């Protein structure tokens, strides 16, 4: 398991990322199986839209939005 704190801006913590992940709402963490797990970017304004993005990719996108499950 790979864990990302909620304050980290990457694909796994972004609301638009459609990869498999689990939220730990008490500790404000996101867990994915592997750092490289991929999920589709569903942000229609982002240059990465419809691309398969790795969970650990840094949010170089101007349209990052924290995943609602960890707010």
TIDREN-948537 format. One line per 3 residues: number of its first residue (from 1); their letters; for each residue x negated, y negated, z of C-alpha. Coordinates in nm, 3 decimals. Layout:
TIDREN-948537
NUM	a	X Y Z; ...
This chain:
TIDREN-948537
1	xxx	0.000 0.000 0.000; -0.107 -0.354 -0.075; 0.030 -0.634 0.142
4	xxx	0.061 -1.003 0.061; 0.150 -1.270 0.319; 0.448 -1.484 0.222
7	xxx	0.233 -1.798 0.196; 0.023 -1.649 -0.087; 0.134 -1.766 -0.432
10	xxx	0.115 -1.468 -0.665; 0.353 -1.264 -0.877; 0.447 -1.026 -0.594
13	xxx	0.573 -1.315 -0.380; 0.750 -1.494 -0.668; 1.128 -1.485 -0.705
16	xxx	1.099 -1.433 -1.082; 0.880 -1.122 -1.067; 1.080 -0.802 -1.128
19	xxx	0.830 -0.542 -1.007; 0.895 -0.294 -0.728; 0.821 -0.441 -0.386
22	xxx	0.941 -0.436 -0.030; 0.992 -0.735 0.198; 0.905 -0.728 0.566
25	xxx	1.127 -1.015 0.677; 1.001 -1.011 1.036; 0.634 -1.052 0.951
28	xxx	0.697 -1.245 0.626; 0.506 -0.994 0.413; 0.552 -0.839 0.069
31	xxx	0.433 -0.484 0.007; 0.361 -0.321 -0.328; 0.214 0.019 -0.398
34	xxx	-0.097 -0.113 -0.577; -0.249 -0.457 -0.637; -0.218 -0.387 -1.010
37	xxx	0.150 -0.276 -1.011; 0.329 -0.456 -1.292; 0.666 -0.624 -1.320
40	xxx	0.838 -0.840 -1.577; 0.828 -1.218 -1.536; 1.189 -1.336 -1.562
43	xxx	1.121 -1.709 -1.549; 1.244 -1.847 -1.880; 1.041 -2.169 -1.840
46	xxx	0.711 -1.998 -1.771; 0.449 -1.913 -2.031; 0.440 -1.559 -1.887
49	xxx	0.813 -1.500 -1.950; 0.904 -1.144 -2.046; 0.545 -1.029 -1.992
52	xxx	0.444 -0.744 -1.761; 0.245 -0.917 -1.488; 0.031 -0.748 -1.218
55	xxx	0.151 -0.804 -0.861; -0.174 -0.966 -0.752; -0.191 -1.220 -1.033
58	xxx	-0.235 -1.566 -0.886; 0.050 -1.804 -0.949; -0.113 -2.018 -1.216
61	xxx	0.238 -2.090 -1.335; 0.393 -2.429 -1.260; 0.729 -2.263 -1.202
64	xxx	0.645 -2.042 -0.903; 0.933 -2.000 -0.660; 0.895 -1.806 -0.334
67	xxx	1.096 -1.482 -0.331; 1.419 -1.535 -0.138; 1.365 -1.224 0.074
70	xx	1.059 -1.374 0.245; 1.167 -1.734 0.296
